């Protein structure tokens, strides 16, 4: 039986760190394979500091590649970059096919990606739509791509930067307390977006409070619990309601 495998599909080079580094670090700590797929480097829309420093496009791409690669290593994940461009990230058959091939190679049991709405950054829902399209195509016996058809990995949407405006209503709260310092270390690998470090530290604390309140008093959660929020996209299949 294959062990659990996690695939994270990120529009830009930093998104996976802010939104899902806790889940990534937890999976890696259990010995699971984790692969992060960055569709772009976030070179145009999420690298303002580098542009203000007078850097050129190719230089910014390499800067973001290096930062994201370092962060993934801290978390214990593999990482790949498709360099599809950002602002805008375009939804194309060719790019979707490239994602299908990653699905077939990794054969994930769980997929993490962006939610389907974000009025502040259309690259994020574009990445999510392609992630979902590619999942369906990778399941098709007749789809022309290397590897066997995959099963039906669960998809979770990770938290956007402005959740209320994205109609993000989490139905899964993940306890990342044991690996939060690893997440913080990964965030600090991304100085191009240093303004995000404290924001996502504070968010982890707030989600930790909600996690404690929803878990009740019997799970032995520590006082300074840290959490990440997710939305499950497909129904849960179970024999027991819990």
PAVEX-626680 format. One line per field, with one value per atom (N, C-alpha, C): residue number from 1; residue in one letter; x, y, z. Coordinates in nm, 2 decimals, padded with zeros to 4 digits. Each point is the difference from the previous one (the first is absolute). Example, Ala and Ser with C-alpha at 12.3 -4.5 7.8 and 13.67 -1.06 7.14 Angstrom:
// PAVEX-626680
num	(1:1:1:2:2:2)
residuo	(A:A:A:S:S:S)
x	(01.32:-00.09:00.09:-00.04:00.09:-00.08)
y	(-00.57:00.12:00.12:00.11:00.11:00.11)
z	(00.78:00.00:00.00:-00.07:00.00:00.08)
//
This chain:
// PAVEX-626680
num	(1:1:1:2:2:2:3:3:3:4:4:4:5:5:5:6:6:6:7:7:7:8:8:8:9:9:9:10:10:10:11:11:11:12:12:12:13:13:13:14:14:14:15:15:15:16:16:16:17:17:17:18:18:18:19:19:19:20:20:20:21:21:21:22:22:22:23:23:23:24:24:24:25:25:25:26:26:26:27:27:27:28:28:28:29:29:29:30:30:30:31:31:31:32:32:32:33:33:33:34:34:34:35:35:35:36:36:36:37:37:37:38:38:38:39:39:39:40:40:40:41:41:41:42:42:42:43:43:43:44:44:44:45:45:45:46:46:46:47:47:47:48:48:48:49:49:49:50:50:50:51:51:51:52:52:52:53:53:53:54:54:54:55:55:55:56:56:56:57:57:57:58:58:58:59:59:59:60:60:60:61:61:61:62:62:62:63:63:63:64:64:64:65:65:65:66:66:66:67:67:67:68:68:68:69:69:69:70:70:70:71:71:71:72:72:72:73:73:73:74:74:74:75:75:75:76:76:76:77:77:77:78:78:78:79:79:79:80:80:80:81:81:81:82:82:82:83:83:83:84:84:84:85:85:85:86:86:86:87:87:87:88:88:88:89:89:89:90:90:90:91:91:91:92:92:92:93:93:93:94:94:94:95:95:95:96:96:96:97:97:97:98:98:98:99:99:99:100:100:100:101:101:101:102:102:102:103:103:103:104:104:104:105:105:105:106:106:106:107:107:107:108:108:108:109:109:109:110:110:110:111:111:111:112:112:112:113:113:113:114:114:114:115:115:115:116:116:116:117:117:117:118:118:118:119:119:119:120:120:120:121:121:121:122:122:122:123:123:123:124:124:124:125:125:125:126:126:126:127:127:127:128:128:128:129:129:129:130:130:130:131:131:131:132:132:132:133:133:133:134:134:134:135:135:135:136:136:136:137:137:137:138:138:138:139:139:139:140:140:140:141:141:141:142:142:142:143:143:143:144:144:144:145:145:145:146:146:146:147:147:147:148:148:148:149:149:149:150:150:150:151:151:151:152:152:152:153:153:153:154:154:154:155:155:155:156:156:156:157:157:157:158:158:158:159:159:159:160:160:160:161:161:161:162:162:162:163:163:163:164:164:164:165:165:165:166:166:166:167:167:167:168:168:168:169:169:169:170:170:170:171:171:171:172:172:172:173:173:173:174:174:174:175:175:175:176:176:176:177:177:177:178:178:178:179:179:179:180:180:180:181:181:181:182:182:182:183:183:183:184:184:184:185:185:185:186:186:186:187:187:187:188:188:188:189:189:189:190:190:190:191:191:191:192:192:192:193:193:193:194:194:194:195:195:195:196:196:196:197:197:197:198:198:198:199:199:199:200:200:200:201:201:201:202:202:202:203:203:203:204:204:204:205:205:205:206:206:206:207:207:207:208:208:208:209:209:209:210:210:210:211:211:211:212:212:212:213:213:213:214:214:214:215:215:215:216:216:216:217:217:217:218:218:218:219:219:219:220:220:220:221:221:221:222:222:222:223:223:223:224:224:224:225:225:225:226:226:226:227:227:227:228:228:228:229:229:229:230:230:230:231:231:231:232:232:232:233:233:233:234:234:234:235:235:235:236:236:236:237:237:237:238:238:238:239:239:239:240:240:240:241:241:241:242:242:242)
residuo	(X:X:X:X:X:X:X:X:X:X:X:X:X:X:X:X:X:X:X:X:X:X:X:X:X:X:X:X:X:X:X:X:X:X:X:X:X:X:X:X:X:X:X:X:X:X:X:X:X:X:X:X:X:X:X:X:X:X:X:X:X:X:X:X:X:X:X:X:X:X:X:X:X:X:X:X:X:X:X:X:X:X:X:X:X:X:X:X:X:X:X:X:X:X:X:X:X:X:X:X:X:X:X:X:X:X:X:X:X:X:X:X:X:X:X:X:X:X:X:X:X:X:X:X:X:X:X:X:X:X:X:X:X:X:X:X:X:X:X:X:X:X:X:X:X:X:X:X:X:X:X:X:X:X:X:X:X:X:X:X:X:X:X:X:X:X:X:X:X:X:X:X:X:X:X:X:X:X:X:X:X:X:X:X:X:X:X:X:X:X:X:X:X:X:X:X:X:X:X:X:X:X:X:X:X:X:X:X:X:X:X:X:X:X:X:X:X:X:X:X:X:X:X:X:X:X:X:X:X:X:X:X:X:X:X:X:X:X:X:X:X:X:X:X:X:X:X:X:X:X:X:X:X:X:X:X:X:X:X:X:X:X:X:X:X:X:X:X:X:X:X:X:X:X:X:X:X:X:X:X:X:X:X:X:X:X:X:X:X:X:X:X:X:X:X:X:X:X:X:X:X:X:X:X:X:X:X:X:X:X:X:X:X:X:X:X:X:X:X:X:X:X:X:X:X:X:X:X:X:X:X:X:X:X:X:X:X:X:X:X:X:X:X:X:X:X:X:X:X:X:X:X:X:X:X:X:X:X:X:X:X:X:X:X:X:X:X:X:X:X:X:X:X:X:X:X:X:X:X:X:X:X:X:X:X:X:X:X:X:X:X:X:X:X:X:X:X:X:X:X:X:X:X:X:X:X:X:X:X:X:X:X:X:X:X:X:X:X:X:X:X:X:X:X:X:X:X:X:X:X:X:X:X:X:X:X:X:X:X:X:X:X:X:X:X:X:X:X:X:X:X:X:X:X:X:X:X:X:X:X:X:X:X:X:X:X:X:X:X:X:X:X:X:X:X:X:X:X:X:X:X:X:X:X:X:X:X:X:X:X:X:X:X:X:X:X:X:X:X:X:X:X:X:X:X:X:X:X:X:X:X:X:X:X:X:X:X:X:X:X:X:X:X:X:X:X:X:X:X:X:X:X:X:X:X:X:X:X:X:X:X:X:X:X:X:X:X:X:X:X:X:X:X:X:X:X:X:X:X:X:X:X:X:X:X:X:X:X:X:X:X:X:X:X:X:X:X:X:X:X:X:X:X:X:X:X:X:X:X:X:X:X:X:X:X:X:X:X:X:X:X:X:X:X:X:X:X:X:X:X:X:X:X:X:X:X:X:X:X:X:X:X:X:X:X:X:X:X:X:X:X:X:X:X:X:X:X:X:X:X:X:X:X:X:X:X:X:X:X:X:X:X:X:X:X:X:X:X:X:X:X:X:X:X:X:X:X:X:X:X:X:X:X:X:X:X:X:X:X:X:X:X:X:X:X:X:X:X:X:X:X:X:X:X:X:X:X:X:X:X:X:X:X:X:X:X:X:X:X:X:X:X:X:X:X:X:X:X:X:X:X:X:X:X:X:X)
x	(00.08:-00.08:00.09:-00.04:00.08:-00.02:00.11:-00.01:-00.07:-00.05:-00.06:00.10:-00.05:00.09:-00.08:00.07:-00.06:00.05:-00.09:00.03:-00.05:00.08:-00.04:00.02:-00.11:00.00:-00.01:00.10:00.02:00.01:-00.08:00.01:00.13:00.06:00.12:00.10:00.12:00.11:-00.02:-00.07:-00.01:-00.13:-00.10:-00.14:00.00:00.07:-00.01:00.06:00.09:00.06:-00.10:-00.06:-00.09:-00.12:-00.05:-00.13:00.00:00.11:-00.01:00.13:00.10:00.12:-00.01:-00.10:-00.03:-00.04:-00.09:-00.04:00.11:00.08:00.12:00.09:00.04:00.10:-00.06:-00.12:-00.06:00.01:-00.04:00.01:00.14:00.09:00.14:00.05:-00.04:00.05:-00.05:-00.11:-00.06:00.07:00.09:00.07:-00.07:-00.10:-00.08:00.08:-00.03:00.06:-00.08:00.06:-00.07:00.07:-00.08:00.05:-00.08:00.07:-00.05:00.02:-00.11:00.01:-00.04:00.10:-00.02:-00.02:-00.12:-00.03:00.08:00.03:00.08:00.09:00.09:00.09:-00.06:-00.12:-00.05:00.09:00.06:00.10:-00.05:-00.12:-00.06:-00.09:-00.08:-00.10:00.04:00.09:00.03:00.15:00.06:00.15:00.02:-00.08:00.01:00.13:00.05:00.12:00.12:00.00:00.11:-00.01:-00.12:-00.01:00.05:-00.04:00.04:00.15:00.07:00.14:00.07:-00.08:00.06:00.04:-00.05:00.04:-00.08:00.06:-00.06:-00.08:-00.09:-00.09:00.07:00.10:00.06:00.07:00.05:00.07:-00.11:-00.12:-00.10:-00.05:-00.02:-00.04:00.10:00.13:00.09:00.00:-00.02:-00.01:-00.12:-00.11:-00.12:00.02:00.06:00.03:00.08:00.11:00.09:-00.07:-00.08:-00.07:-00.10:-00.08:-00.10:00.07:00.11:00.07:00.05:00.06:00.05:-00.12:-00.11:-00.12:-00.04:-00.01:-00.05:00.09:00.13:00.10:-00.02:-00.02:-00.03:-00.12:-00.10:-00.12:00.01:00.10:00.02:-00.08:-00.02:-00.08:00.09:-00.04:00.05:-00.06:00.06:-00.07:00.04:-00.10:00.02:-00.07:00.06:-00.05:-00.04:-00.11:-00.05:00.03:00.03:00.04:-00.11:-00.12:-00.11:-00.04:00.07:-00.03:-00.11:00.00:-00.10:-00.05:-00.11:-00.06:00.00:-00.08:-00.08:00.06:-00.04:00.02:-00.12:00.04:-00.11:-00.03:-00.13:-00.05:00.00:00.09:00.02:-00.01:-00.03:00.00:00.15:00.09:00.14:00.05:-00.04:00.04:-00.07:-00.13:-00.08:00.06:00.04:00.07:00.12:00.08:00.12:-00.03:-00.11:-00.04:-00.05:-00.08:-00.04:00.12:00.11:00.11:00.07:-00.01:00.04:-00.09:-00.13:-00.09:00.03:00.02:00.03:00.13:00.10:00.13:-00.01:-00.06:00.00:-00.11:-00.12:-00.11:-00.04:-00.04:-00.03:-00.12:00.00:-00.12:-00.08:00.07:-00.05:00.06:-00.08:00.04:-00.04:00.09:-00.03:00.02:-00.09:00.01:-00.09:00.00:-00.08:-00.15:-00.08:-00.14:-00.04:-00.12:-00.05:-00.04:00.01:-00.04:00.11:00.04:00.09:00.00:-00.08:-00.02:00.13:00.10:00.12:00.11:-00.01:00.11:-00.06:-00.02:-00.06:00.09:00.13:00.09:-00.04:-00.05:-00.02:-00.12:-00.12:-00.10:00.03:00.08:00.04:00.08:00.09:00.08:-00.09:-00.10:-00.09:-00.08:-00.05:-00.08:00.08:00.13:00.08:00.04:00.02:00.02:-00.11:-00.12:-00.12:-00.02:00.02:-00.01:00.10:00.12:00.11:-00.03:-00.06:-00.03:-00.10:-00.10:-00.10:00.07:00.08:00.07:00.09:00.07:00.10:-00.07:-00.13:-00.08:-00.04:00.00:-00.06:00.09:-00.05:00.08:00.06:-00.09:00.04:00.08:00.03:00.08:00.14:00.05:00.14:00.10:00.05:00.11:00.07:00.12:00.07:-00.06:00.01:-00.04:-00.15:-00.03:-00.14:-00.09:-00.13:-00.10:00.01:-00.02:00.00:-00.13:-00.01:-00.12:-00.08:-00.05:-00.08:00.05:00.11:00.06:-00.10:-00.01:-00.07:00.07:-00.08:00.06:-00.05:00.10:-00.03:00.05:-00.08:00.03:00.07:00.12:00.06:-00.05:00.03:-00.06:00.06:-00.08:00.05:00.03:00.07:00.05:-00.12:-00.11:-00.11:-00.12:-00.02:-00.10:-00.14:-00.04:-00.13:-00.05:00.09:-00.03:00.00:00.06:00.00:-00.10:-00.09:-00.11:00.06:00.11:00.07:-00.05:-00.07:-00.06:00.06:00.10:00.07:-00.08:00.01:-00.06:00.10:00.13:00.10:00.11:00.03:00.10:00.11:00.12:00.11:00.09:00.03:00.10:00.14:00.07:00.13:00.10:-00.04:00.08:00.14:00.01:00.13:00.10:-00.05:00.09:-00.01:-00.06:-00.01:00.13:00.10:00.13:00.07:-00.03:00.05:-00.07:-00.13:-00.07:00.06:00.02:00.06:00.13:00.08:00.14:-00.02:-00.10:-00.02:-00.04:-00.09:-00.04:00.12:00.09:00.12:00.09:-00.02:00.08:-00.05:-00.11:-00.06:00.01:00.12:00.01:-00.06:-00.03:-00.06:-00.14:-00.06:-00.13:00.00:00.10:00.02:-00.12:-00.08:-00.12:-00.10:00.01:-00.10:00.04:00.12:00.04:-00.09:-00.01:-00.08:-00.15:-00.05:-00.14:-00.04:00.09:-00.04:00.04:00.08:00.02:-00.12:-00.05:-00.12:-00.12:-00.01:-00.11:00.00:00.12:00.01:-00.05:00.03:-00.05:-00.15:-00.06:-00.15:-00.06:00.05:-00.06:00.03:00.10:00.02:-00.10:-00.04:-00.11:-00.13:-00.03:-00.12:00.01:00.12:00.02:-00.03:00.04:-00.02:-00.15:-00.07:-00.14:-00.08:00.04:-00.08:00.04:00.12:00.04:-00.06:-00.03:-00.05:00.12:-00.03:00.10:00.07:-00.03:00.05:00.12:00.04:00.11:00.14:00.01:00.13:00.08:-00.07:00.07:00.07:00.12:00.08:-00.06:00.03:-00.06:00.03:00.13:00.03:00.00:-00.11:-00.03:00.01:00.06:00.01:-00.08:-00.07:-00.08:00.00:-00.04:-00.02:-00.15:-00.06:-00.14:-00.01:-00.09:-00.02:-00.15:-00.03:-00.14:00.02:-00.08:00.00:-00.09:00.04:-00.07:-00.10:00.05:-00.08:-00.06:-00.11:-00.06:00.10:-00.01:00.08:-00.08:00.07:-00.05:00.04:-00.10:00.03:-00.10:00.04:-00.10:-00.04:00.06:-00.04:-00.01:-00.10:-00.01:00.06:00.10:00.07:00.02)
y	(-00.12:00.12:00.12:00.10:00.12:00.09:00.06:00.09:00.13:00.08:00.13:00.09:00.07:00.09:00.13:00.11:00.13:00.08:00.06:00.09:00.14:00.10:00.14:00.08:00.05:00.08:00.15:00.07:00.14:00.09:00.11:00.09:00.06:00.05:00.07:-00.07:00.05:-00.07:00.01:00.10:00.01:-00.05:-00.02:-00.03:-00.12:-00.11:-00.12:00.01:00.10:00.01:00.07:00.11:00.07:-00.08:-00.07:-00.06:-00.14:-00.08:-00.15:-00.05:00.08:-00.06:-00.09:00.03:-00.09:-00.14:-00.01:-00.13:-00.07:00.07:-00.06:-00.05:00.08:-00.05:-00.12:00.00:-00.12:-00.12:00.01:-00.12:-00.05:00.09:-00.04:-00.06:00.05:-00.06:-00.14:-00.04:-00.14:-00.09:00.06:-00.08:-00.01:00.09:-00.01:00.09:-00.04:00.08:00.12:00.12:00.12:00.07:00.04:00.08:00.13:00.11:00.13:00.03:00.04:00.04:00.15:00.08:00.15:00.03:00.05:00.02:00.13:00.09:00.11:00.04:00.09:00.05:00.12:00.05:00.12:00.12:00.00:00.09:00.14:00.01:00.14:00.05:-00.08:00.05:-00.01:-00.09:-00.02:00.01:00.09:00.03:00.15:00.08:00.14:00.05:-00.06:00.05:-00.02:-00.11:-00.02:00.10:00.03:00.10:00.14:00.03:00.13:00.01:-00.11:-00.01:00.01:00.01:00.01:-00.13:-00.11:-00.13:-00.02:-00.08:-00.04:-00.12:-00.03:-00.11:-00.13:-00.04:-00.13:-00.01:00.11:00.00:-00.02:00.06:-00.02:-00.14:-00.06:-00.14:-00.09:00.02:-00.09:00.03:00.12:00.04:-00.08:00.01:-00.07:-00.15:-00.06:-00.14:-00.04:00.07:-00.03:00.01:00.10:00.01:-00.11:-00.04:-00.10:-00.14:-00.02:-00.13:-00.02:00.11:00.00:-00.03:00.06:-00.02:-00.14:-00.06:-00.13:-00.10:00.03:-00.09:00.00:00.12:00.01:-00.08:-00.01:-00.07:-00.15:-00.04:-00.14:-00.04:00.10:-00.03:00.01:-00.07:00.02:00.12:00.06:00.12:00.00:00.04:00.02:00.13:00.06:00.13:-00.02:00.05:-00.01:00.13:00.11:00.13:00.04:-00.01:00.03:00.15:00.08:00.14:00.04:00.12:00.05:00.14:00.04:00.13:00.04:-00.08:-00.11:-00.14:-00.09:-00.14:-00.05:-00.06:-00.03:-00.15:-00.02:-00.14:-00.05:-00.10:-00.05:-00.15:-00.06:-00.15:-00.05:00.07:-00.05:00.00:00.11:00.00:-00.10:-00.02:-00.10:-00.14:-00.03:-00.12:-00.03:00.11:-00.01:-00.04:00.05:-00.03:-00.14:-00.05:-00.14:-00.09:00.03:-00.09:00.00:00.11:-00.01:-00.08:00.01:-00.09:-00.15:-00.03:-00.14:-00.05:00.09:-00.04:-00.01:00.10:00.00:-00.10:-00.01:-00.08:00.04:00.12:00.05:-00.06:-00.01:-00.04:00.13:00.11:00.13:00.11:00.09:00.12:00.13:00.09:00.13:00.11:00.09:00.11:00.12:00.10:00.12:-00.02:00.08:00.00:00.06:-00.02:00.04:00.14:00.08:00.14:00.08:00.11:00.10:00.12:00.10:00.12:00.09:-00.03:00.08:-00.06:-00.13:-00.06:-00.11:00.02:-00.10:-00.11:00.01:-00.11:-00.12:00.03:-00.10:-00.09:00.05:-00.08:-00.07:00.07:-00.07:-00.12:00.00:-00.11:-00.11:00.04:-00.10:-00.07:00.07:-00.06:-00.10:00.04:-00.10:-00.12:00.02:-00.11:-00.10:00.05:-00.09:-00.06:00.08:-00.06:-00.11:00.02:-00.10:-00.12:00.01:-00.12:-00.09:00.06:-00.08:-00.06:00.07:-00.05:-00.12:00.02:-00.10:-00.13:00.00:-00.12:-00.07:00.06:-00.05:-00.11:-00.12:-00.10:00.04:00.07:00.03:00.13:00.07:00.12:-00.03:00.07:-00.03:00.07:-00.07:00.05:-00.12:00.01:-00.12:-00.04:-00.13:-00.04:-00.05:-00.08:-00.05:00.11:-00.02:00.09:00.00:00.12:00.01:-00.04:00.00:-00.02:00.13:00.02:00.12:00.07:00.07:00.07:00.11:00.01:00.11:00.13:00.11:00.13:00.09:00.07:00.10:00.14:00.10:00.14:00.06:00.06:00.06:00.15:00.06:00.13:00.12:00.08:00.11:00.12:00.10:00.11:00.08:00.01:00.08:-00.09:-00.09:-00.11:00.05:00.10:00.05:00.04:00.07:00.05:-00.12:-00.11:-00.12:-00.10:00.03:-00.09:-00.13:00.01:-00.12:-00.03:-00.12:-00.04:-00.14:00.00:-00.13:-00.10:-00.12:-00.12:-00.10:00.03:-00.08:00.09:-00.02:00.07:-00.10:00.03:-00.09:00.05:-00.08:00.03:-00.01:00.11:00.00:00.04:00.00:00.04:-00.07:-00.13:-00.07:00.05:00.05:00.04:00.15:00.08:00.14:00.07:-00.03:00.06:-00.03:-00.12:-00.03:00.08:00.03:00.09:00.14:00.05:00.13:00.01:-00.11:00.00:00.00:-00.07:00.01:00.13:00.07:00.13:00.10:-00.02:00.09:-00.03:-00.10:-00.02:00.09:00.07:00.09:00.14:00.06:00.14:00.10:-00.05:00.08:00.04:-00.08:00.03:00.00:00.07:00.00:00.06:00.08:00.06:-00.11:-00.12:-00.11:-00.08:00.01:-00.09:00.01:00.12:00.02:-00.02:00.04:-00.02:-00.15:-00.09:-00.14:-00.07:00.06:-00.04:00.03:00.12:00.04:-00.08:-00.03:-00.08:-00.14:-00.06:-00.13:00.00:00.10:00.01:00.01:00.08:00.02:-00.14:-00.06:-00.13:-00.10:00.01:-00.09:00.02:00.12:00.02:-00.06:00.02:-00.07:-00.15:-00.05:-00.15:-00.05:00.07:-00.04:00.00:00.11:00.01:-00.10:-00.04:-00.10:-00.15:-00.01:-00.14:-00.04:00.10:-00.03:-00.02:-00.03:00.00:-00.13:-00.10:-00.14:-00.04:00.08:-00.04:00.04:00.06:00.04:00.10:00.09:00.10:00.10:00.04:00.09:00.14:00.09:00.13:00.08:-00.01:00.08:-00.08:-00.07:-00.08:00.09:-00.05:00.07:-00.09:00.07:-00.07:00.06:-00.09:00.04:-00.03:00.07:-00.02:-00.04:-00.10:-00.05:-00.02:-00.01:-00.04:-00.13:-00.10:-00.13:00.02:-00.03:00.02:-00.11:-00.13:-00.11:-00.06:-00.08:-00.06:-00.10:00.00:-00.11:-00.13:-00.11:-00.13:-00.07:-00.05:-00.06:-00.10:-00.09:-00.10:00.04:00.10:00.04:00.16:00.05:00.14:00.04:00.09:00.04:00.15)
z	(00.00:00.00:00.00:-00.09:00.00:00.12:00.05:00.11:-00.05:00.10:-00.04:-00.07:-00.09:-00.08:-00.01:00.02:00.00:-00.12:-00.08:-00.11:00.03:-00.01:00.03:-00.13:-00.05:-00.12:00.03:-00.02:00.04:-00.12:-00.01:-00.11:-00.01:00.12:00.00:00.10:-00.01:00.08:00.15:00.05:00.14:00.06:-00.08:00.05:00.09:-00.04:00.08:00.14:00.02:00.13:00.09:-00.04:00.09:00.03:-00.10:00.02:00.05:-00.03:00.02:00.06:00.04:00.05:00.12:00.08:00.12:-00.05:-00.09:-00.06:-00.07:-00.07:-00.07:00.10:00.10:00.10:00.08:00.03:00.07:-00.08:-00.13:-00.09:-00.01:-00.02:-00.01:00.13:00.11:00.13:00.02:-00.07:00.00:-00.10:-00.07:-00.11:-00.13:-00.02:-00.12:-00.11:-00.12:-00.11:-00.02:-00.01:-00.02:-00.12:-00.10:-00.11:-00.02:-00.01:-00.02:-00.15:-00.07:-00.14:-00.01:-00.03:-00.01:-00.15:-00.03:-00.14:-00.06:00.09:-00.04:00.12:-00.03:00.11:00.08:-00.05:00.06:-00.03:-00.11:-00.03:-00.03:-00.05:-00.04:00.11:00.06:00.09:00.15:00.03:00.15:00.03:-00.07:00.02:00.00:00.06:-00.01:00.06:00.11:00.06:-00.10:-00.08:-00.09:-00.12:-00.04:-00.11:00.05:00.12:00.05:00.02:00.02:00.01:-00.14:-00.10:-00.14:-00.06:00.05:-00.06:-00.13:-00.09:-00.13:00.01:-00.10:00.01:00.02:-00.08:00.02:00.14:00.04:00.14:00.11:-00.02:00.10:00.00:-00.12:-00.01:00.08:-00.02:00.07:00.15:00.04:00.14:00.06:-00.06:00.05:00.00:-00.11:00.00:00.12:00.02:00.11:00.14:00.02:00.12:00.03:-00.11:00.02:00.01:-00.07:00.01:00.15:00.05:00.14:00.10:-00.02:00.09:-00.01:-00.12:-00.02:00.07:-00.01:00.07:00.15:00.06:00.14:00.04:-00.09:00.03:-00.03:-00.07:-00.03:-00.13:-00.09:-00.12:-00.13:-00.10:-00.14:-00.05:-00.10:-00.07:-00.14:-00.08:-00.15:-00.04:-00.11:-00.05:-00.15:-00.03:-00.14:-00.08:00.07:-00.06:-00.11:00.04:-00.09:-00.01:00.09:00.00:00.09:00.05:00.09:-00.04:00.06:-00.03:-00.15:-00.08:00.05:-00.02:00.09:-00.02:-00.09:-00.12:-00.10:00.01:-00.01:00.00:-00.14:-00.03:-00.13:00.00:-00.11:-00.01:00.02:-00.05:00.01:00.15:00.07:00.14:00.08:-00.03:00.07:-00.02:-00.12:-00.04:00.08:00.02:00.08:00.15:00.05:00.13:00.01:-00.10:-00.01:00.02:-00.07:00.00:00.14:00.08:00.14:00.08:-00.02:00.07:-00.03:-00.12:-00.04:00.07:00.01:00.06:00.15:00.06:00.15:00.05:-00.06:00.04:00.14:00.02:00.14:00.06:00.13:00.07:00.05:00.01:00.04:-00.09:-00.04:-00.08:00.08:00.01:00.06:-00.11:-00.01:-00.09:00.04:-00.08:00.03:-00.01:00.07:-00.02:-00.14:-00.04:-00.13:-00.01:00.10:-00.01:00.07:-00.06:00.06:-00.09:00.05:-00.08:-00.01:00.08:00.01:-00.08:-00.04:-00.08:-00.08:-00.13:-00.09:-00.03:00.03:-00.02:00.09:00.12:00.10:-00.05:-00.03:-00.05:-00.13:-00.09:-00.12:00.03:00.10:00.04:00.05:00.08:00.06:-00.11:-00.10:-00.10:-00.08:-00.03:-00.07:00.08:00.13:00.09:00.00:00.00:00.00:-00.14:-00.10:-00.14:-00.02:00.04:-00.02:00.08:00.12:00.08:-00.07:-00.07:-00.07:-00.12:-00.07:-00.12:00.04:00.11:00.04:00.04:00.03:00.03:-00.12:-00.12:-00.12:-00.06:-00.02:-00.06:-00.14:-00.08:-00.13:-00.02:00.11:-00.01:-00.04:-00.10:-00.05:00.08:00.11:00.08:00.06:00.03:00.06:00.13:00.04:00.13:-00.01:00.10:00.02:00.05:-00.03:00.06:00.15:00.06:00.15:00.06:00.13:00.07:00.02:00.12:00.02:00.12:-00.01:00.12:00.05:00.13:00.06:-00.03:-00.03:-00.02:00.11:00.06:00.10:-00.05:00.02:-00.04:00.13:-00.02:00.12:00.01:00.11:00.03:-00.08:-00.07:-00.07:00.09:-00.05:00.08:00.06:-00.07:00.05:00.00:00.09:-00.01:-00.01:00.07:00.00:-00.14:-00.07:-00.14:-00.10:00.04:-00.09:00.04:00.09:00.04:00.05:00.07:00.06:00.13:00.01:00.13:00.03:00.08:00.03:00.07:-00.05:00.07:00.05:-00.01:00.05:00.07:00.12:00.08:00.03:-00.04:00.01:00.11:00.10:00.11:-00.05:-00.01:-00.05:00.11:00.12:00.12:00.00:-00.03:00.01:-00.11:-00.11:-00.10:-00.03:00.09:-00.03:-00.01:00.08:-00.01:-00.14:-00.05:-00.13:-00.11:00.02:-00.09:00.00:00.12:00.02:-00.07:00.02:-00.07:-00.15:-00.05:-00.15:-00.04:00.07:-00.03:-00.01:00.09:00.01:-00.12:-00.08:-00.12:-00.11:00.02:-00.11:00.04:00.00:00.04:-00.11:-00.12:-00.10:00.05:00.09:00.05:00.16:00.05:00.15:00.07:-00.06:00.06:00.04:-00.06:00.02:00.13:00.05:00.11:00.12:00.05:00.12:-00.02:-00.12:-00.03:00.01:-00.06:00.01:00.13:00.07:00.14:00.09:-00.02:00.08:-00.05:-00.13:-00.05:00.06:00.01:00.06:00.14:00.08:00.13:00.01:-00.09:00.00:-00.04:-00.10:-00.04:00.11:00.08:00.11:00.11:00.03:00.09:-00.05:-00.12:-00.06:00.01:-00.03:00.01:00.14:00.10:00.14:00.03:-00.04:00.03:-00.07:-00.12:-00.07:00.04:00.05:00.05:00.13:00.09:00.13:00.10:00.12:00.11:00.01:-00.08:00.03:-00.09:-00.09:-00.09:00.05:00.11:00.06:-00.08:-00.07:-00.08:00.09:-00.04:00.08:-00.01:00.09:00.01:-00.13:-00.05:-00.11:-00.13:-00.02:-00.12:-00.12:-00.11:-00.13:-00.10:-00.09:-00.10:-00.14:-00.09:-00.14:-00.04:-00.08:-00.04:-00.14:-00.03:-00.13:-00.03:-00.13:-00.04:-00.08:00.04:-00.08:-00.12:-00.12:-00.12:-00.03:00.01:-00.03:00.13:-00.01:00.12:00.06:00.13:00.08:-00.01:-00.03:00.00:00.12:00.08:00.13:00.04:00.09:00.05:00.14:00.06:00.13:00.00:00.06:00.02:00.13:00.00:00.12:00.00)
//
